[in-house]
Amino acid sequence: SSLPSSASSTASASVCSPKSHKNVHKHQQSLLHHPPVQSSYTDFKGTYETIEGLNTYVTGDASSKKAIVATQDIFGQAPQTKQAADIVAAATGARVYLPDYFHGKPVPQNAYPPDNKEKEELIQNFFSGIASPPKNKEILINFGKTLKSQGATSVGAYGYCWGGKVTVLAAGPDTPFTAVSQIHPAMLSADDASALTVPIASYPSGDEAQDDIDAFQKAVEGNSNKGVKEGSVFHHYKEMFHGWAAARADLEKSENREAFDAVYKELAAFFNKHL
């Protein structure tokens, strides 16, 4: 497996289900509690817990019956990803969990893009080893089931890049999740979209291949599950680069900061509707 190759995409698409008045109110509610994005964020709201053997950043209302699991990209638990978890927790009232699947050994940011043989091998070994999507799908499913056994009545999940792939794989039959999301996703597959059993919010960037985005979206719209077909949302952030909402986010730049803010407002509204 490899990360998605860069591809320029000019076609834009923004398809959202119409919201009832109730959901518009819930959307506005989510915005009232949406903290501003900070370019240099150090005021982390969460603490660390070990859950299912994973060192997990946990943030949000400890008494909440709603839980959301965030799955990192290959660069691990970055400050931007933790700020995002804090924002999602505040905007949804959910307890948000960011587990470290890589046990403190993510891919170094300077290893991407894999533009030489050494970097290429590092990425390939990473994906076939600790970051194997099928293996981590099971870890994520078990994580969600554990949260339910601890009292969460509804659990959502979102993921970036590699984490988007793992999240989608975990949203098939027997999923513990009520709704899921992928942000600048890697390894998009129409087969994964056809296997979904819960609604998905998809937020691709301008760097994923347009054909892959279109095929995935078409499969979501043709999914045999009515809840998936009617509850899923799609917004193509075609001006943004792969990574703009996670570890590679450049929050010093106003356009990146604005898109970062926008996608978490959308994500919060999606979870407020479904969880």
Phi and psi in degrees as GROMACS dihedral restraints (atoms count N, CA, C in turn):
[ dihedral_restraints ]
;  ai    aj    ak    al  type     phi  dphi    fc
    3     4     5     6     1  -143.0    20    10
    4     5     6     7     1   165.9    20    10
    6     7     8     9     1   -72.4    20    10
    7     8     9    10     1   161.7    20    10
    9    10    11    12     1   -65.4    20    10
   10    11    12    13     1   141.1    20    10
   12    13    14    15     1   -76.3    20    10
   13    14    15    16     1   153.1    20    10
   15    16    17    18     1   -70.5    20    10
   16    17    18    19     1   134.5    20    10
   18    19    20    21     1  -144.8    20    10
   19    20    21    22     1   133.4    20    10
   21    22    23    24     1   -77.6    20    10
   22    23    24    25     1   136.4    20    10
   24    25    26    27     1  -130.1    20    10
   25    26    27    28     1   124.6    20    10
   27    28    29    30     1  -101.5    20    10
   28    29    30    31     1   -26.8    20    10
   30    31    32    33     1   -69.7    20    10
   31    32    33    34     1   133.8    20    10
   33    34    35    36     1  -114.2    20    10
   34    35    36    37     1   152.0    20    10
   36    37    38    39     1  -148.2    20    10
   37    38    39    40     1   138.3    20    10
   39    40    41    42     1  -144.7    20    10
   40    41    42    43     1   101.2    20    10
   42    43    44    45     1  -118.7    20    10
   43    44    45    46     1   117.2    20    10
   45    46    47    48     1  -127.8    20    10
   46    47    48    49     1   144.8    20    10
   48    49    50    51     1   -68.2    20    10
   49    50    51    52     1   145.7    20    10
   51    52    53    54     1   -64.1    20    10
   52    53    54    55     1   142.4    20    10
   54    55    56    57     1  -101.5    20    10
   55    56    57    58     1   143.3    20    10
   57    58    59    60     1   -74.1    20    10
   58    59    60    61     1   169.6    20    10
   60    61    62    63     1   -58.8    20    10
   61    62    63    64     1   -38.8    20    10
   63    64    65    66     1   -59.4    20    10
   64    65    66    67     1   -44.2    20    10
   66    67    68    69     1   -72.2    20    10
   67    68    69    70     1   -31.7    20    10
   69    70    71    72     1   -62.8    20    10
   70    71    72    73     1   -42.5    20    10
   72    73    74    75     1   -61.6    20    10
   73    74    75    76     1   -43.8    20    10
   75    76    77    78     1   -63.5    20    10
   76    77    78    79     1   -36.5    20    10
   78    79    80    81     1   -63.7    20    10
   79    80    81    82     1   -45.2    20    10
   81    82    83    84     1   -63.2    20    10
   82    83    84    85     1   -39.9    20    10
   84    85    86    87     1   -57.1    20    10
   85    86    87    88     1   -44.0    20    10
   87    88    89    90     1   -63.2    20    10
   88    89    90    91     1   -33.9    20    10
   90    91    92    93     1   -73.0    20    10
   91    92    93    94     1   -29.1    20    10
   93    94    95    96     1   -61.8    20    10
   94    95    96    97     1   -30.1    20    10
   96    97    98    99     1  -109.2    20    10
   97    98    99   100     1    22.8    20    10
   99   100   101   102     1   -93.0    20    10
  100   101   102   103     1   105.6    20    10
  102   103   104   105     1   -65.2    20    10
  103   104   105   106     1   147.6    20    10
  105   106   107   108     1   -67.1    20    10
  106   107   108   109     1   146.7    20    10
  108   109   110   111     1   -74.2    20    10
  109   110   111   112     1   133.5    20    10
  111   112   113   114     1  -109.2    20    10
  112   113   114   115     1   137.1    20    10
  114   115   116   117     1   -70.9    20    10
  115   116   117   118     1   -31.5    20    10
  117   118   119   120     1  -127.1    20    10
  118   119   120   121     1    97.1    20    10
  120   121   122   123     1  -101.8    20    10
  121   122   123   124     1   121.3    20    10
  123   124   125   126     1  -128.3    20    10
  124   125   126   127     1   -10.3    20    10
  126   127   128   129     1   -86.5    20    10
  127   128   129   130     1    61.8    20    10
  129   130   131   132     1   -66.6    20    10
  130   131   132   133     1   134.6    20    10
  132   133   134   135     1   -90.3    20    10
  133   134   135   136     1   -16.7    20    10
  135   136   137   138     1   -93.0    20    10
  136   137   138   139     1   176.1    20    10
  138   139   140   141     1  -131.2    20    10
  139   140   141   142     1   171.5    20    10
  141   142   143   144     1  -104.5    20    10
  142   143   144   145     1   136.7    20    10
  144   145   146   147     1  -133.5    20    10
  145   146   147   148     1   153.3    20    10
  147   148   149   150     1   -95.8    20    10
  148   149   150   151     1   117.2    20    10
  150   151   152   153     1  -128.1    20    10
  151   152   153   154     1   128.7    20    10
  153   154   155   156     1    52.5    20    10
  154   155   156   157     1    34.5    20    10
  156   157   158   159     1    76.9    20    10
  157   158   159   160     1     5.4    20    10
  159   160   161   162     1  -110.1    20    10
  160   161   162   163     1   132.8    20    10
  162   163   164   165     1   -68.6    20    10
  163   164   165   166     1   114.7    20    10
  165   166   167   168     1  -122.1    20    10
  166   167   168   169     1   126.0    20    10
  168   169   170   171     1   -78.1    20    10
  169   170   171   172     1   122.7    20    10
  171   172   173   174     1  -122.4    20    10
  172   173   174   175     1   129.2    20    10
  174   175   176   177     1  -142.8    20    10
  175   176   177   178     1   153.6    20    10
  177   178   179   180     1   106.2    20    10
  178   179   180   181     1  -178.9    20    10
  180   181   182   183     1   -62.7    20    10
  181   182   183   184     1   115.4    20    10
  183   184   185   186     1   -67.0    20    10
  184   185   186   187     1   -19.5    20    10
  186   187   188   189     1   -94.6    20    10
  187   188   189   190     1    -0.3    20    10
  189   190   191   192     1   -66.3    20    10
  190   191   192   193     1   141.7    20    10
  192   193   194   195     1   -90.6    20    10
  193   194   195   196     1    -3.3    20    10
  195   196   197   198     1  -100.8    20    10
  196   197   198   199     1   137.5    20    10
  198   199   200   201     1  -130.9    20    10
  199   200   201   202     1   149.2    20    10
  201   202   203   204     1  -135.8    20    10
  202   203   204   205     1   131.7    20    10
  204   205   206   207     1  -105.8    20    10
  205   206   207   208     1   124.1    20    10
  207   208   209   210     1  -101.7    20    10
  208   209   210   211     1   130.0    20    10
  210   211   212   213     1  -110.1    20    10
  211   212   213   214     1   119.3    20    10
  213   214   215   216     1   -61.8    20    10
  214   215   216   217     1   168.2    20    10
  216   217   218   219     1   -87.7    20    10
  217   218   219   220     1  -174.4    20    10
  219   220   221   222     1   -68.8    20    10
  220   221   222   223     1    -9.7    20    10
  222   223   224   225     1   -92.4    20    10
  223   224   225   226     1     3.5    20    10
  225   226   227   228     1    84.4    20    10
  226   227   228   229     1  -158.2    20    10
  228   229   230   231     1   -84.7    20    10
  229   230   231   232     1    79.4    20    10
  231   232   233   234     1   -79.9    20    10
  232   233   234   235     1   158.7    20    10
  234   235   236   237     1   -54.9    20    10
  235   236   237   238     1   -38.1    20    10
  237   238   239   240     1   -64.3    20    10
  238   239   240   241     1   -37.6    20    10
  240   241   242   243     1   -71.0    20    10
  241   242   243   244     1   -35.2    20    10
  243   244   245   246     1   -72.8    20    10
  244   245   246   247     1   -38.1    20    10
  246   247   248   249     1   -59.8    20    10
  247   248   249   250     1   -42.4    20    10
  249   250   251   252     1   -60.1    20    10
  250   251   252   253     1   -43.1    20    10
  252   253   254   255     1   -61.6    20    10
  253   254   255   256     1   -40.9    20    10
  255   256   257   258     1   -62.8    20    10
  256   257   258   259     1   -41.3    20    10
  258   259   260   261     1   -64.2    20    10
  259   260   261   262     1   -47.7    20    10
  261   262   263   264     1   -62.5    20    10
  262   263   264   265     1   -40.2    20    10
  264   265   266   267     1   -62.1    20    10
  265   266   267   268     1   -45.3    20    10
  267   268   269   270     1   -66.5    20    10
  268   269   270   271     1   -37.0    20    10
  270   271   272   273     1   -82.5    20    10
  271   272   273   274     1   -15.2    20    10
  273   274   275   276     1  -117.2    20    10
  274   275   276   277     1   -16.6    20    10
  276   277   278   279     1    74.9    20    10
  277   278   279   280     1     8.1    20    10
  279   280   281   282     1   -89.5    20    10
  280   281   282   283     1   160.7    20    10
  282   283   284   285     1   -86.4    20    10
  283   284   285   286     1   125.0    20    10
  285   286   287   288     1  -110.8    20    10
  286   287   288   289     1   135.5    20    10
  288   289   290   291     1  -120.5    20    10
  289   290   291   292     1   129.4    20    10
  291   292   293   294     1  -122.6    20    10
  292   293   294   295     1    88.3    20    10
  294   295   296   297     1   -77.3    20    10
  295   296   297   298     1   148.4    20    10
  297   298   299   300     1   -96.2    20    10
  298   299   300   301     1    97.9    20    10
  300   301   302   303     1   -69.3    20    10
  301   302   303   304     1   -19.3    20    10
  303   304   305   306     1  -101.9    20    10
  304   305   306   307     1     5.8    20    10
  306   307   308   309     1    51.6    20    10
  307   308   309   310     1    47.3    20    10
  309   310   311   312     1    78.2    20    10
  310   311   312   313     1     8.0    20    10
  312   313   314   315     1  -126.4    20    10
  313   314   315   316     1    66.1    20    10
  315   316   317   318     1   -75.4    20    10
  316   317   318   319     1   177.9    20    10
  318   319   320   321     1   -73.0    20    10
  319   320   321   322     1   130.6    20    10
  321   322   323   324     1   -64.1    20    10
  322   323   324   325     1   141.9    20    10
  324   325   326   327     1   -60.5    20    10
  325   326   327   328     1   -28.2    20    10
  327   328   329   330     1   -76.7    20    10
  328   329   330   331     1    -2.5    20    10
  330   331   332   333     1   -86.7    20    10
  331   332   333   334     1    -3.3    20    10
  333   334   335   336     1  -126.8    20    10
  334   335   336   337     1   134.8    20    10
  336   337   338   339     1   -71.4    20    10
  337   338   339   340     1   152.5    20    10
  339   340   341   342     1   -76.7    20    10
  340   341   342   343     1    78.9    20    10
  342   343   344   345     1   -97.6    20    10
  343   344   345   346     1    11.2    20    10
  345   346   347   348     1  -145.1    20    10
  346   347   348   349     1   172.8    20    10
  348   349   350   351     1   -64.4    20    10
  349   350   351   352     1   -39.7    20    10
  351   352   353   354     1   -61.1    20    10
  352   353   354   355     1   -47.7    20    10
  354   355   356   357     1   -65.2    20    10
  355   356   357   358     1   -40.3    20    10
  357   358   359   360     1   -58.9    20    10
  358   359   360   361     1   -45.5    20    10
  360   361   362   363     1   -64.8    20    10
  361   362   363   364     1   -42.0    20    10
  363   364   365   366     1   -58.1    20    10
  364   365   366   367     1   -48.1    20    10
  366   367   368   369     1   -64.6    20    10
  367   368   369   370     1   -43.9    20    10
  369   370   371   372     1   -63.0    20    10
  370   371   372   373     1   -43.7    20    10
  372   373   374   375     1   -64.4    20    10
  373   374   375   376     1   -37.6    20    10
  375   376   377   378     1   -62.5    20    10
  376   377   378   379     1   -46.3    20    10
  378   379   380   381     1   -71.1    20    10
  379   380   381   382     1   -29.4    20    10
  381   382   383   384     1   -88.6    20    10
  382   383   384   385     1   -12.7    20    10
  384   385   386   387     1  -105.7    20    10
  385   386   387   388     1  -110.9    20    10
  387   388   389   390     1   -60.7    20    10
  388   389   390   391     1   -26.5    20    10
  390   391   392   393     1  -101.1    20    10
  391   392   393   394     1    18.0    20    10
  393   394   395   396     1   -55.0    20    10
  394   395   396   397     1   118.6    20    10
  396   397   398   399     1   -56.9    20    10
  397   398   399   400     1   -45.1    20    10
  399   400   401   402     1   -61.4    20    10
  400   401   402   403     1   -38.1    20    10
  402   403   404   405     1   -65.9    20    10
  403   404   405   406     1   -44.5    20    10
  405   406   407   408     1   -74.1    20    10
  406   407   408   409     1   -24.5    20    10
  408   409   410   411     1   -57.3    20    10
  409   410   411   412     1   -45.8    20    10
  411   412   413   414     1   -65.2    20    10
  412   413   414   415     1   -38.6    20    10
  414   415   416   417     1   -62.1    20    10
  415   416   417   418     1   -44.3    20    10
  417   418   419   420     1   -66.2    20    10
  418   419   420   421     1   -42.6    20    10
  420   421   422   423     1   -59.8    20    10
  421   422   423   424     1   -45.9    20    10
  423   424   425   426     1   -63.6    20    10
  424   425   426   427     1   -37.0    20    10
  426   427   428   429     1   -61.2    20    10
  427   428   429   430     1   -47.4    20    10
  429   430   431   432     1   -61.3    20    10
  430   431   432   433     1   -41.7    20    10
  432   433   434   435     1   -64.5    20    10
  433   434   435   436     1   -38.0    20    10
  435   436   437   438     1   -62.2    20    10
  436   437   438   439     1   -43.8    20    10
  438   439   440   441     1   -61.9    20    10
  439   440   441   442     1   -38.5    20    10
  441   442   443   444     1   -65.5    20    10
  442   443   444   445     1   -41.0    20    10
  444   445   446   447     1   -67.5    20    10
  445   446   447   448     1   -22.3    20    10
  447   448   449   450     1   -89.4    20    10
  448   449   450   451     1     3.0    20    10
  450   451   452   453     1   116.8    20    10
  451   452   453   454     1    -4.0    20    10
  453   454   455   456     1   -69.2    20    10
  454   455   456   457     1   130.2    20    10
  456   457   458   459     1   -90.2    20    10
  457   458   459   460     1   -25.4    20    10
  459   460   461   462     1  -143.4    20    10
  460   461   462   463     1   139.1    20    10
  462   463   464   465     1  -129.3    20    10
  463   464   465   466     1   128.0    20    10
  465   466   467   468     1  -107.0    20    10
  466   467   468   469     1   171.1    20    10
  468   469   470   471     1  -150.6    20    10
  469   470   471   472     1   142.5    20    10
  471   472   473   474     1  -140.1    20    10
  472   473   474   475     1   156.0    20    10
  474   475   476   477     1  -152.4    20    10
  475   476   477   478     1   157.4    20    10
  477   478   479   480     1  -112.1    20    10
  478   479   480   481     1   139.8    20    10
  480   481   482   483     1    53.0    20    10
  481   482   483   484     1  -118.8    20    10
  483   484   485   486     1   -53.6    20    10
  484   485   486   487     1   -41.5    20    10
  486   487   488   489     1   -66.1    20    10
  487   488   489   490     1   -27.3    20    10
  489   490   491   492     1   -66.0    20    10
  490   491   492   493     1   -42.1    20    10
  492   493   494   495     1   -61.0    20    10
  493   494   495   496     1   -47.4    20    10
  495   496   497   498     1   -62.0    20    10
  496   497   498   499     1   -41.7    20    10
  498   499   500   501     1   -63.4    20    10
  499   500   501   502     1   -43.9    20    10
  501   502   503   504     1   -64.8    20    10
  502   503   504   505     1   -42.0    20    10
  504   505   506   507     1   -60.6    20    10
  505   506   507   508     1   -32.6    20    10
  507   508   509   510     1   -82.7    20    10
  508   509   510   511     1     2.0    20    10
  510   511   512   513     1  -108.9    20    10
  511   512   513   514     1    24.5    20    10
  513   514   515   516     1   -91.4    20    10
  514   515   516   517     1  -153.6    20    10
  516   517   518   519     1   -56.5    20    10
  517   518   519   520     1   144.7    20    10
  519   520   521   522     1    64.4    20    10
  520   521   522   523     1    21.8    20    10
  522   523   524   525     1   -68.6    20    10
  523   524   525   526     1   144.6    20    10
  525   526   527   528     1   -83.9    20    10
  526   527   528   529     1    -3.8    20    10
  528   529   530   531     1   -95.0    20    10
  529   530   531   532     1   147.8    20    10
  531   532   533   534     1   -91.6    20    10
  532   533   534   535     1   -30.4    20    10
  534   535   536   537     1  -160.2    20    10
  535   536   537   538     1   150.5    20    10
  537   538   539   540     1  -137.8    20    10
  538   539   540   541     1   166.2    20    10
  540   541   542   543     1  -147.0    20    10
  541   542   543   544     1   148.7    20    10
  543   544   545   546     1  -125.3    20    10
  544   545   546   547     1   133.1    20    10
  546   547   548   549     1  -120.8    20    10
  547   548   549   550     1   131.7    20    10
  549   550   551   552     1    29.7    20    10
  550   551   552   553     1    69.0    20    10
  552   553   554   555     1   -75.4    20    10
  553   554   555   556     1   154.1    20    10
  555   556   557   558     1  -108.0    20    10
  556   557   558   559     1   155.6    20    10
  558   559   560   561     1    56.1    20    10
  559   560   561   562     1    44.1    20    10
  561   562   563   564     1   -59.6    20    10
  562   563   564   565     1   135.3    20    10
  564   565   566   567     1  -139.4    20    10
  565   566   567   568     1   127.9    20    10
  567   568   569   570     1   -62.1    20    10
  568   569   570   571     1   -32.0    20    10
  570   571   572   573     1   -62.0    20    10
  571   572   573   574     1   -39.8    20    10
  573   574   575   576     1   -62.1    20    10
  574   575   576   577     1   -41.3    20    10
  576   577   578   579     1   -65.1    20    10
  577   578   579   580     1   -38.0    20    10
  579   580   581   582     1   -68.1    20    10
  580   581   582   583     1   -27.8    20    10
  582   583   584   585     1   -86.3    20    10
  583   584   585   586     1    -6.8    20    10
  585   586   587   588     1   -60.4    20    10
  586   587   588   589     1   141.7    20    10
  588   589   590   591     1  -120.2    20    10
  589   590   591   592     1     2.1    20    10
  591   592   593   594     1  -135.7    20    10
  592   593   594   595     1   158.0    20    10
  594   595   596   597     1   -61.6    20    10
  595   596   597   598     1   149.4    20    10
  597   598   599   600     1  -128.0    20    10
  598   599   600   601     1   141.3    20    10
  600   601   602   603     1  -105.1    20    10
  601   602   603   604     1   118.7    20    10
  603   604   605   606     1  -108.8    20    10
  604   605   606   607     1   127.1    20    10
  606   607   608   609     1  -129.4    20    10
  607   608   609   610     1    72.6    20    10
  609   610   611   612     1   -72.2    20    10
  610   611   612   613     1   161.9    20    10
  612   613   614   615     1  -102.1    20    10
  613   614   615   616     1  -175.4    20    10
  615   616   617   618     1   -78.5    20    10
  616   617   618   619     1    -3.5    20    10
  618   619   620   621     1   -97.2    20    10
  619   620   621   622     1   -15.3    20    10
  621   622   623   624     1   -78.6    20    10
  622   623   624   625     1   149.6    20    10
  624   625   626   627     1   -63.2    20    10
  625   626   627   628     1   128.5    20    10
  627   628   629   630     1   -57.7    20    10
  628   629   630   631     1   -39.7    20    10
  630   631   632   633     1   -59.9    20    10
  631   632   633   634     1   -40.7    20    10
  633   634   635   636     1   -67.4    20    10
  634   635   636   637     1   -41.5    20    10
  636   637   638   639     1   -61.3    20    10
  637   638   639   640     1   -47.6    20    10
  639   640   641   642     1   -63.2    20    10
  640   641   642   643     1   -42.8    20    10
  642   643   644   645     1   -65.7    20    10
  643   644   645   646     1   -39.8    20    10
  645   646   647   648     1   -64.3    20    10
  646   647   648   649     1   -47.2    20    10
  648   649   650   651     1   -64.5    20    10
  649   650   651   652     1   -39.2    20    10
  651   652   653   654     1   -62.6    20    10
  652   653   654   655     1   -39.9    20    10
  654   655   656   657     1   -69.3    20    10
  655   656   657   658     1   -34.3    20    10
  657   658   659   660     1   -63.3    20    10
  658   659   660   661     1   -46.0    20    10
  660   661   662   663     1   -68.5    20    10
  661   662   663   664     1   -23.5    20    10
  663   664   665   666     1   -99.6    20    10
  664   665   666   667     1     6.5    20    10
  666   667   668   669     1   -60.8    20    10
  667   668   669   670     1   140.0    20    10
  669   670   671   672     1   -72.7    20    10
  670   671   672   673     1   -14.7    20    10
  672   673   674   675     1   -85.5    20    10
  673   674   675   676     1   121.0    20    10
  675   676   677   678     1   -61.4    20    10
  676   677   678   679     1   -38.6    20    10
  678   679   680   681     1   -62.5    20    10
  679   680   681   682     1   -38.1    20    10
  681   682   683   684     1   -67.1    20    10
  682   683   684   685     1   -47.9    20    10
  684   685   686   687     1   -61.1    20    10
  685   686   687   688     1   -44.9    20    10
  687   688   689   690     1   -90.8    20    10
  688   689   690   691     1   -23.4    20    10
  690   691   692   693     1   -97.4    20    10
  691   692   693   694     1   -10.5    20    10
  693   694   695   696     1   -80.7    20    10
  694   695   696   697     1   150.9    20    10
  696   697   698   699     1  -129.7    20    10
  697   698   699   700     1   158.6    20    10
  699   700   701   702     1  -146.9    20    10
  700   701   702   703     1   129.5    20    10
  702   703   704   705     1  -143.3    20    10
  703   704   705   706     1   117.3    20    10
  705   706   707   708     1   -89.1    20    10
  706   707   708   709     1   110.2    20    10
  708   709   710   711     1   -84.7    20    10
  709   710   711   712     1    71.8    20    10
  711   712   713   714     1   -72.5    20    10
  712   713   714   715     1   -16.5    20    10
  714   715   716   717     1   -84.1    20    10
  715   716   717   718     1    -9.3    20    10
  717   718   719   720     1   -98.5    20    10
  718   719   720   721     1   158.0    20    10
  720   721   722   723     1   -93.9    20    10
  721   722   723   724     1   160.1    20    10
  723   724   725   726     1   -63.3    20    10
  724   725   726   727     1   115.1    20    10
  726   727   728   729     1   113.7    20    10
  727   728   729   730     1     0.6    20    10
  729   730   731   732     1   -64.5    20    10
  730   731   732   733     1   -19.6    20    10
  732   733   734   735     1  -108.2    20    10
  733   734   735   736     1     5.8    20    10
  735   736   737   738     1  -134.3    20    10
  736   737   738   739     1  -137.8    20    10
  738   739   740   741     1   -60.2    20    10
  739   740   741   742     1   -26.0    20    10
  741   742   743   744     1   -95.6    20    10
  742   743   744   745     1     7.0    20    10
  744   745   746   747     1   -60.9    20    10
  745   746   747   748     1   132.6    20    10
  747   748   749   750     1  -105.8    20    10
  748   749   750   751     1    88.1    20    10
  750   751   752   753     1   -81.2    20    10
  751   752   753   754     1    -0.4    20    10
  753   754   755   756     1   -73.4    20    10
  754   755   756   757     1   -26.1    20    10
  756   757   758   759     1   -88.4    20    10
  757   758   759   760     1   128.0    20    10
  759   760   761   762     1   -61.8    20    10
  760   761   762   763     1   -38.5    20    10
  762   763   764   765     1   -67.8    20    10
  763   764   765   766     1   -34.9    20    10
  765   766   767   768     1   -70.8    20    10
  766   767   768   769     1   -41.7    20    10
  768   769   770   771     1   -61.2    20    10
  769   770   771   772     1   -42.0    20    10
  771   772   773   774     1   -65.8    20    10
  772   773   774   775     1   -41.3    20    10
  774   775   776   777     1   -69.8    20    10
  775   776   777   778     1   -35.8    20    10
  777   778   779   780     1   -60.2    20    10
  778   779   780   781     1   -48.5    20    10
  780   781   782   783     1   -60.7    20    10
  781   782   783   784     1   -44.4    20    10
  783   784   785   786     1   -64.3    20    10
  784   785   786   787     1   -43.9    20    10
  786   787   788   789     1   -68.6    20    10
  787   788   789   790     1   -33.6    20    10
  789   790   791   792     1   -76.4    20    10
  790   791   792   793     1   -26.7    20    10
  792   793   794   795     1   -64.9    20    10
  793   794   795   796     1   -43.8    20    10
  795   796   797   798     1   -64.3    20    10
  796   797   798   799     1   -44.2    20    10
  798   799   800   801     1   -62.7    20    10
  799   800   801   802     1   -43.5    20    10
  801   802   803   804     1   -62.0    20    10
  802   803   804   805     1   -43.0    20    10
  804   805   806   807     1   -62.5    20    10
  805   806   807   808     1   -39.4    20    10
  807   808   809   810     1   -62.7    20    10
  808   809   810   811     1   -47.2    20    10
  810   811   812   813     1   -70.8    20    10
  811   812   813   814     1   -34.5    20    10
  813   814   815   816     1   -63.7    20    10
  814   815   816   817     1   -28.5    20    10
  816   817   818   819     1   -76.3    20    10
  817   818   819   820     1   -38.7    20    10
  819   820   821   822     1  -101.2    20    10
  820   821   822   823     1   -25.0    20    10
